[in-house]
Amino acid sequence: MAESVYQVVELIGSSSDSWEDAARNAVREAAKAYKDLRVAEVTEMDVLIENGDIIAFRTKLRLSYKSTSD
Amino acid sequence: MSKLTDLRIRLVGTDASPRVGSLARPARPVLRPVLRTMFDVDVRGIENLPTTGPAILSPNHRSFFDSPLLMIMTPRPVVFLGKAEYMDSRKTKYLFPACGMVPIKRDARRASMAALDTAADLLNDGRLVGIYPEGTRSRDGLLHRGHSGVAHLALMTDAPIIPVGLTGTERVQPIGSAIPRPFQGPVTVTFGRPLNPTDYRFGGNRKRRQQMLDDAMASIAAMSSQTRSPDFSSSEPPLIRGGSETVYKVTRHGSSGPTWKHAAATAVGAAMSQFDDGRVGEVADLSLRILPSGEIRFVTEVTVSTRFLPETSSIH
């Protein structure tokens, strides 16, 4: 039976365009540091507001990646 | 020998500061009729180009040929911002800047800021700057979603955006082709009506930026006759970006103490000794531990977000 261990890292991506982009930014950056990214759970979404307008969309993700300590 | 060096420096500059546009100016009038004949180039809407002052040319992008075509066929000198990869090769190191490309020195993270600053400086100097709103060449022929950097730059510098529609360049030099192939025309270059930042006065920055970008993309689509795609043409971030696209890493730190407040302070202290840019802290969990002696210890877990840097995050 296949058994594997995943580690979880929590990241917040931000984008001036959308929550989807914010999530994409976070995953893109994470992919540079971690191998085998599989699932990301969205834990929180919010917006930054300045002068009555949204200046950034933020998406908080719990990303799991395969642990290679074996 | 020294005269030769002198000439070289006059034409292409030095390693530290390659000259921008030195070859483009004398070459343009010579190359213009050559291009017209070899590629059957038709230029429309020249009246839409301001004769003086800054403007951002925003063309659709389907071919490597797009930049040289615009540099040669536009009545005024145009500069494009180029990725610094070109500057690593000896062959293109001097040639590209001399033809009007401004190299963006990039140390990875600062690149987009540097590109934005450089473009803003050029516009404040009253130059024509070419920026592809799609960020990179379209591989499927569709007109992809525009990046907001173009509009951000226009609103930042008060320079108008001139949408540009290019057709036929994808036949002259398709993606993957090393050199432009003659007699594959016709090629058309259409300059659209300028979009002035002063016409986008209402709403916040983001709304104005989006509105201006939407109008620019609609105008390009009408001129290039491309079908539009709601997606970006590449997942790579473009050289010129609109706003904040930072990624933060959230880390958890726990500590125990005689009170939750005390434990929180210790946990935050531990986090801060690890990171020098802790931003937002949040209490994630409060619990208590009962020691065998019956004494109670209060446990507080806090989260702290810090700038996420892939290059320094170890691979576990």
Interface residues (C-beta under 8 A of the other chain):
Chain A: Q7 V9 E10 L11 I12 G13 S14 S15 S16 D17 D21 R24 N25 A26 R28 E29 A30 K32 A33 Y34 K35 E50 N51 G52 D53 I54 I55 A56 K60 Y65 S67 T68 S69
Chain B: S148 G203 G204 N205 R206 K207 S235 P237 G242 G243 S244 E245 T246 V247 Y248 K249 V250 T251 R252 T303 S305 F308 P310 E311 S313 S314 I315 H316
